[in-house]
Amino acid sequence: SSIMITGGVKDGSIFPLMIMLELEQHQDVLQFKLKLFKELNIKRKSHGCTRAKLEGRDIVVVAGGETFDDSDEKTILNSVEYIDLDNISSGWVKLNSLNMARTNKPSVGFINGTLLVAGGSGCGQTKRTVVKDGFVVHAERSFDQKFLSQFRFETLDSVEQYNEEDAEWTVLSEKLKHPREGHVTLTVPSSFCD
């Protein structure tokens, strides 16, 4: 069994690594082996993460989250990256960005071989949002330009789907029944729900 940890905060700084703890049992003794991976391209916290198959590869995907700089400006991310667990030396690879910047643990999962990201929190249809002292100070819109005063940080109910053929994300018309943030998702076999 393995436990994977990506990003997070350590001593007040965002931690840019992925760590794998492998559990081995030898008779009655449990042992952990620690394995460090290459740094994420963008250090992040409050992101979504999953392990699954993409284009036939065993990968770990991280999506959204937030990062901050020395001036305490927090940037809500729309970036997505993955690492191929069968070719770890290649490091983290960027996928095209989500349409919406999302933080507070958006769901990331694979359903029927399709990568989905849902929920989290952000400023609606913004590609990049910068927050300082709890206030939005900069936002880039995905679809149209509006005044900054119209932005409101909110819990999201939108779902985005990754299309492997054109390597783009699409915001689906179907939404979550209730907006969610700070939640955790787990992929289970469909027989589990019968």
Backbone bond lengths (Angstrom), bond angles and torsions (degrees), N, CA, C in turn:
res aa  C-N    CA-C-N  psi(-1)  N-CA   C-N-CA  omega(-1)  CA-C   N-CA-C  phi
1 S - - - 1.452 - - 1.522 109.91 -
2 S 1.323 116.07 151.84 1.464 121.54 -179.72 1.518 110.19 -136.09
3 I 1.312 115.64 149.16 1.462 122.94 171.88 1.518 106.60 -122.02
4 M 1.331 117.03 130.03 1.461 121.03 178.50 1.514 109.61 -111.29
5 I 1.318 115.95 137.70 1.457 122.84 178.63 1.524 107.14 -125.33
6 T 1.340 117.27 125.35 1.469 120.89 179.31 1.518 109.32 -120.56
7 G 1.340 115.22 136.24 1.461 120.68 174.68 1.510 112.84 57.44
8 G 1.343 115.78 -147.34 1.456 121.68 -178.62 1.524 111.06 102.01
9 V 1.326 116.51 -172.55 1.463 121.99 -177.40 1.520 109.32 -117.52
10 K 1.318 116.33 135.27 1.464 123.19 177.05 1.518 107.96 -134.26
11 D 1.320 117.32 121.36 1.462 122.50 178.57 1.531 112.19 53.41
12 G 1.339 117.82 39.11 1.454 122.26 177.10 1.513 114.75 81.16
13 S 1.334 117.70 -0.54 1.464 121.61 178.48 1.520 109.20 -116.93
14 I 1.326 115.70 150.15 1.464 119.56 177.80 1.515 108.19 -75.13
15 F 1.315 115.39 131.90 1.451 123.93 -175.95 1.530 108.59 -90.82
16 P 1.344 119.42 122.59 1.465 120.61 -172.04 1.528 115.74 -92.32
17 L 1.322 119.37 11.04 1.456 120.63 -172.06 1.518 113.57 -106.34
18 M 1.329 114.47 163.58 1.449 121.71 166.86 1.521 106.12 -113.17
19 I 1.317 115.88 134.30 1.459 122.45 -178.99 1.523 107.53 -121.82
20 M 1.322 116.82 139.40 1.452 120.44 173.73 1.519 108.18 -118.28
21 L 1.320 115.81 127.52 1.456 121.97 173.04 1.514 106.93 -103.49
22 E 1.320 116.51 117.94 1.459 120.54 179.12 1.519 108.27 -102.13
23 L 1.294 116.08 129.55 1.455 122.96 -178.33 1.518 109.08 -99.70
24 E 1.305 115.33 125.81 1.461 120.43 176.80 1.513 108.67 -125.95
25 Q 1.320 116.87 140.98 1.456 120.99 177.93 1.520 108.80 -114.32
26 H 1.323 115.49 123.98 1.455 122.79 175.66 1.517 106.92 -117.62
27 Q 1.315 116.65 105.91 1.465 123.64 -173.56 1.521 108.91 54.90
28 D 1.330 119.89 -114.60 1.466 121.65 -177.69 1.525 112.60 -100.59
29 V 1.325 118.07 10.37 1.466 121.53 -175.40 1.526 110.00 -112.13
30 L 1.348 116.39 127.40 1.458 121.72 174.25 1.517 108.77 -93.50
31 Q 1.313 117.28 135.39 1.459 121.92 177.91 1.518 109.40 -127.97
32 F 1.330 116.18 142.64 1.455 122.03 175.21 1.514 109.35 -108.48
33 K 1.319 116.17 136.31 1.460 121.39 170.46 1.521 106.64 -111.89
34 L 1.310 116.33 134.45 1.464 122.08 -178.79 1.522 108.43 -101.58
35 K 1.334 115.63 131.02 1.463 121.14 179.81 1.526 107.76 -128.48
36 L 1.331 117.92 123.60 1.462 122.28 178.01 1.521 109.68 -97.53
37 F 1.320 116.16 142.64 1.465 122.25 178.83 1.523 109.59 -110.96
38 K 1.320 116.21 171.41 1.461 120.54 175.81 1.520 110.23 -61.23
39 E 1.331 115.35 154.11 1.464 120.62 -179.29 1.520 111.14 -65.58
40 L 1.334 114.73 147.15 1.455 120.57 171.84 1.527 108.96 -59.78
41 N 1.327 118.00 153.13 1.466 120.66 175.55 1.520 110.63 -64.20
42 I 1.331 116.34 -37.55 1.466 122.15 177.65 1.521 107.17 -125.41
43 K 1.336 116.52 118.38 1.464 118.27 177.10 1.522 107.74 -65.32
44 R 1.336 116.58 141.10 1.456 119.30 -172.44 1.520 111.13 -153.34
45 K 1.325 113.89 158.72 1.466 122.52 171.20 1.519 107.35 -138.41
46 S 1.314 116.93 166.31 1.471 123.28 178.57 1.527 112.59 56.59
47 H 1.328 116.62 33.02 1.460 122.80 179.94 1.524 110.27 -97.86
48 G 1.311 115.62 172.24 1.443 121.65 172.43 1.518 109.43 -98.30
49 C 1.323 116.96 154.82 1.462 120.54 -176.24 1.525 109.33 -153.78
50 T 1.336 116.26 145.25 1.463 121.09 174.17 1.514 109.59 -154.68
51 R 1.326 114.79 163.42 1.462 121.81 174.15 1.515 106.96 -119.36
52 A 1.334 116.63 132.61 1.464 119.62 -178.77 1.520 110.10 -167.57
53 K 1.315 115.50 -170.33 1.466 122.72 177.64 1.524 109.14 -103.17
54 L 1.324 116.65 131.68 1.461 122.64 174.24 1.516 107.04 -135.94
55 E 1.323 116.13 124.10 1.459 121.76 -178.02 1.533 110.54 52.74
56 G 1.355 115.74 37.59 1.461 121.44 177.18 1.516 115.71 79.38
57 R 1.326 117.82 2.92 1.467 121.14 -178.86 1.522 110.54 -105.24
58 D 1.338 116.72 146.85 1.458 123.46 174.98 1.526 106.96 -84.56
59 I 1.341 116.86 111.61 1.471 120.40 -172.24 1.528 111.54 -130.68
60 V 1.321 114.34 162.59 1.464 123.00 166.94 1.522 106.09 -115.46
61 V 1.336 116.90 129.40 1.461 122.82 -178.74 1.527 108.64 -113.15
62 V 1.343 117.01 135.58 1.464 121.93 169.52 1.517 107.54 -119.34
63 A 1.346 116.27 142.30 1.466 120.54 -176.56 1.520 110.17 -142.29
64 G 1.338 115.64 139.89 1.455 121.19 175.09 1.514 111.95 65.19
65 G 1.342 115.10 -149.97 1.454 121.14 -176.60 1.515 110.87 98.55
66 E 1.306 114.86 -159.13 1.460 119.39 178.94 1.511 109.90 -147.76
67 T 1.314 114.44 156.87 1.457 122.28 175.35 1.515 106.84 -138.34
68 F 1.306 118.17 162.44 1.459 120.10 177.27 1.509 109.38 -143.78
69 D 1.329 114.34 158.64 1.458 119.78 -178.65 1.528 110.16 -110.48
70 D 1.330 116.51 -172.95 1.463 121.61 -176.86 1.522 113.25 -65.29
71 S 1.327 118.64 -19.91 1.459 121.14 179.88 1.530 111.69 -89.43
72 D 1.334 116.57 8.87 1.464 122.99 -179.30 1.520 113.00 65.85
73 E 1.329 118.15 19.77 1.459 119.94 171.36 1.521 107.68 -81.45
74 K 1.302 116.09 126.10 1.458 122.52 -179.06 1.527 107.45 -97.97
75 T 1.314 116.70 129.92 1.455 121.07 177.05 1.527 108.68 -109.62
76 I 1.329 115.78 122.49 1.461 121.58 174.57 1.532 106.20 -80.68
77 L 1.323 116.88 129.79 1.462 121.47 -170.18 1.533 113.11 -99.48
78 N 1.334 114.46 147.48 1.456 120.53 169.24 1.525 110.32 -115.17
79 S 1.314 116.79 7.92 1.460 121.01 -176.98 1.523 111.78 -77.75
80 V 1.342 114.84 152.73 1.463 123.44 179.51 1.525 106.82 -135.33
81 E 1.328 116.22 135.98 1.456 119.95 175.67 1.524 109.26 -144.36
82 Y 1.334 115.01 160.23 1.461 119.54 179.91 1.512 109.86 -141.37
83 I 1.338 115.09 160.62 1.455 120.85 172.89 1.527 107.31 -126.84
84 D 1.314 115.52 135.59 1.459 122.85 179.00 1.529 107.32 -83.88
85 L 1.316 117.79 114.79 1.464 120.91 -175.74 1.526 112.74 -70.23
86 D 1.326 117.40 -15.73 1.457 120.36 175.72 1.525 112.16 -91.61
87 N 1.328 117.36 -6.65 1.467 122.43 179.54 1.534 108.61 -143.89
88 I 1.312 116.32 59.08 1.461 121.99 -174.09 1.523 112.23 -60.61
89 S 1.333 117.49 -31.23 1.469 120.30 -177.98 1.528 112.36 -62.58
90 S 1.344 117.21 -19.62 1.471 119.60 178.07 1.526 111.75 -72.71
91 G 1.337 116.96 -15.64 1.464 120.73 177.51 1.517 112.43 76.76
92 W 1.322 115.02 -169.80 1.460 122.64 -178.67 1.518 110.04 -78.07
93 V 1.313 116.56 136.56 1.461 123.53 -178.50 1.521 108.04 -115.42
94 K 1.320 116.16 133.74 1.470 120.11 179.52 1.518 110.27 -81.11
95 L 1.334 115.31 135.73 1.468 121.88 166.66 1.519 106.22 -97.25
96 N 1.319 117.68 166.04 1.468 119.20 173.66 1.524 108.82 -58.85
97 S 1.320 115.03 153.37 1.466 120.99 -174.65 1.519 112.33 -76.58
98 L 1.334 114.48 153.21 1.459 121.92 172.56 1.521 109.81 -61.87
99 N 1.304 117.79 160.96 1.462 122.38 174.70 1.519 111.61 -74.12
100 M 1.336 116.60 -27.03 1.465 121.61 -177.68 1.523 109.92 -123.47
101 A 1.322 116.02 135.91 1.456 120.63 171.41 1.523 107.54 -71.35
102 R 1.353 117.01 133.79 1.470 121.45 -174.82 1.516 109.53 -137.74
103 T 1.322 116.86 137.92 1.459 122.06 173.77 1.522 108.97 -135.52
104 N 1.319 117.23 -170.07 1.467 123.83 -178.40 1.520 112.30 58.54
105 K 1.316 114.25 49.32 1.469 124.42 172.85 1.526 114.39 58.16
106 P 1.326 117.46 63.36 1.467 117.74 173.41 1.537 108.99 -62.26
107 S 1.314 116.49 149.14 1.470 120.95 176.82 1.515 109.45 -70.03
108 V 1.316 116.36 137.46 1.457 122.61 172.79 1.517 105.46 -130.00
109 G 1.327 116.97 126.94 1.456 119.22 -179.63 1.509 112.32 -161.43
110 F 1.319 115.33 167.53 1.452 122.33 176.57 1.511 107.96 -113.83
111 I 1.324 116.36 127.05 1.451 121.63 174.42 1.521 106.82 -125.18
112 N 1.324 116.20 122.61 1.467 121.99 -177.48 1.528 111.48 51.57
113 G 1.325 116.74 40.42 1.456 121.77 177.28 1.512 114.99 78.42
114 T 1.321 118.60 7.53 1.461 122.62 -178.87 1.519 109.88 -108.94
115 L 1.325 116.65 130.55 1.460 122.45 178.48 1.526 109.32 -80.53
116 L 1.343 116.10 126.23 1.459 122.43 -179.97 1.523 110.18 -126.28
117 V 1.334 116.34 146.79 1.462 122.99 171.43 1.523 106.32 -129.10
118 A 1.352 116.28 131.67 1.467 119.60 -175.09 1.521 110.77 -140.99
119 G 1.336 114.98 149.63 1.458 121.01 173.12 1.518 113.24 68.33
120 G 1.332 115.02 -151.29 1.451 121.48 -172.46 1.519 108.91 91.19
121 S 1.307 116.63 -162.86 1.462 119.70 174.45 1.510 109.42 -137.82
122 G 1.324 115.21 154.95 1.454 122.05 -177.66 1.506 109.48 -179.36
123 C 1.307 115.49 -160.06 1.471 121.27 -179.19 1.518 109.31 -113.10
124 G 1.319 116.47 57.42 1.461 120.46 177.79 1.509 112.14 60.70
125 Q 1.310 117.36 -128.71 1.455 122.99 -174.05 1.529 113.16 -83.20
126 T 1.325 118.56 45.07 1.460 119.69 178.23 1.510 110.65 -99.22
127 K 1.334 115.21 140.35 1.454 120.83 176.92 1.522 110.58 -82.58
128 R 1.296 118.07 -34.37 1.463 121.91 -178.39 1.514 107.36 -147.92
129 T 1.324 116.21 132.72 1.452 121.31 -178.64 1.522 108.74 -131.29
130 V 1.322 117.25 130.81 1.460 121.92 177.48 1.522 107.99 -112.69
131 V 1.340 115.79 128.23 1.465 122.25 -176.75 1.522 108.82 -120.42
132 K 1.328 117.34 133.77 1.462 121.67 175.10 1.521 108.06 -133.20
133 D 1.333 116.06 130.42 1.465 121.96 -178.86 1.528 111.90 52.94
134 G 1.345 116.69 36.15 1.451 120.74 176.56 1.515 115.45 82.81
135 F 1.350 117.63 0.60 1.461 120.80 -178.67 1.525 110.30 -115.89
136 V 1.329 116.21 142.16 1.457 120.89 175.72 1.527 108.04 -71.59
137 V 1.337 116.31 121.63 1.467 119.81 179.35 1.517 112.63 -108.06
138 H 1.332 117.40 -15.41 1.460 120.55 178.79 1.523 108.03 -158.10
139 A 1.304 117.20 138.74 1.465 120.92 175.94 1.517 108.93 -149.29
140 E 1.323 116.19 139.26 1.460 122.58 175.37 1.516 107.47 -109.26
141 R 1.319 116.59 123.97 1.465 121.05 -177.92 1.521 110.56 -79.70
142 S 1.337 115.70 149.35 1.456 121.15 176.79 1.520 111.84 -79.94
143 F 1.330 116.53 -42.03 1.457 119.02 -169.58 1.520 113.74 -113.79
144 D 1.300 119.34 -36.85 1.456 119.77 179.66 1.529 108.96 -146.38
145 Q 1.297 116.90 162.10 1.461 121.82 -179.58 1.522 109.12 -93.80
146 K 1.315 117.07 126.40 1.459 122.29 177.44 1.517 107.62 -130.37
147 F 1.310 116.29 165.33 1.451 119.77 179.23 1.519 110.33 -71.88
148 L 1.336 116.45 145.56 1.449 122.72 -178.08 1.519 112.00 -56.27
149 S 1.320 117.92 -32.54 1.463 121.02 -178.35 1.524 112.06 -64.06
150 Q 1.347 117.64 -18.06 1.454 120.70 -179.72 1.527 112.43 -83.93
151 F 1.345 117.81 -7.28 1.452 120.50 -179.04 1.515 110.28 -80.60
152 R 1.304 115.29 138.02 1.450 121.61 178.44 1.520 107.68 -137.87
153 F 1.314 116.83 126.58 1.456 121.23 177.80 1.518 107.62 -69.76
154 E 1.352 117.36 127.55 1.453 119.92 -173.68 1.525 111.41 -146.93
155 T 1.324 115.12 162.03 1.456 121.48 173.07 1.521 106.97 -78.36
156 L 1.339 116.27 134.01 1.468 121.28 -172.74 1.528 111.95 -97.40
157 D 1.328 115.48 146.64 1.462 121.69 174.28 1.527 111.54 -115.95
158 S 1.322 116.79 3.85 1.465 121.00 -175.66 1.527 111.60 -80.26
159 V 1.346 114.17 156.19 1.460 122.79 179.96 1.525 107.44 -127.95
160 E 1.330 116.59 134.47 1.470 121.34 175.54 1.518 109.53 -117.00
161 Q 1.338 115.00 142.95 1.456 121.97 -178.31 1.523 108.89 -119.32
162 Y 1.344 117.04 135.09 1.466 121.72 178.33 1.517 109.15 -91.25
163 N 1.323 116.03 127.55 1.462 122.44 177.75 1.523 107.38 -101.77
164 E 1.329 117.17 110.25 1.461 121.32 -177.28 1.524 112.88 -63.02
165 E 1.333 117.83 -33.00 1.468 120.85 -176.68 1.515 112.51 -62.91
166 D 1.349 117.51 -46.77 1.470 119.16 -179.87 1.522 112.56 -106.46
167 A 1.339 116.81 5.48 1.476 122.59 176.46 1.525 112.24 55.01
168 E 1.321 116.85 38.58 1.472 122.13 -179.31 1.517 110.32 -125.40
169 W 1.338 114.85 156.39 1.461 122.70 175.37 1.523 109.13 -99.04
170 T 1.324 116.57 140.36 1.455 122.81 177.78 1.522 108.61 -122.21
171 V 1.340 116.25 132.61 1.465 120.09 173.69 1.526 106.24 -80.28
172 L 1.330 116.12 121.08 1.460 120.70 -177.32 1.526 110.94 -78.68
173 S 1.317 115.53 152.10 1.470 119.04 176.56 1.530 110.31 -72.24
174 E 1.341 116.83 -28.41 1.466 120.61 176.09 1.522 108.49 -72.26
175 K 1.307 116.77 137.92 1.456 121.83 179.85 1.525 109.74 -121.90
176 L 1.319 116.13 166.71 1.456 120.16 172.05 1.526 108.32 -64.22
177 K 1.300 117.88 147.79 1.462 120.44 179.44 1.526 110.01 -62.33
178 H 1.336 116.85 -37.09 1.467 122.46 177.80 1.524 108.31 -132.47
179 P 1.340 118.83 133.88 1.467 120.37 175.56 1.532 109.70 -55.85
180 R 1.340 116.50 141.68 1.465 120.58 -178.19 1.513 111.08 -139.97
181 E 1.341 114.94 147.10 1.459 122.36 171.28 1.521 107.68 -147.59
182 G 1.328 116.19 159.01 1.452 120.53 177.56 1.516 113.60 67.87
183 H 1.311 117.62 18.22 1.457 121.85 -178.04 1.525 110.70 -99.44
184 V 1.292 116.35 171.02 1.456 122.53 179.24 1.518 107.70 -126.53
185 T 1.315 116.67 141.78 1.462 120.39 177.19 1.515 109.71 -119.21
186 L 1.294 115.28 156.52 1.454 122.41 179.19 1.513 107.70 -143.03
187 T 1.320 116.85 129.33 1.459 120.86 177.32 1.525 108.08 -82.49
188 V 1.313 116.13 128.24 1.467 121.54 178.85 1.526 108.18 -127.42
189 P 1.346 116.96 156.83 1.466 119.27 176.99 1.530 110.26 -61.87
190 S 1.318 115.89 147.88 1.474 119.67 -179.31 1.522 111.12 -61.47
191 S 1.326 118.91 -28.57 1.466 121.39 178.16 1.516 111.69 -62.72
192 F 1.310 117.33 -22.82 1.461 122.52 178.43 1.526 110.99 -63.93
193 C 1.334 116.46 -29.30 1.466 121.59 -175.73 1.524 113.49 -92.77
194 D 1.318 117.33 -0.99 1.479 120.19 -179.32 1.509 111.97 -70.91
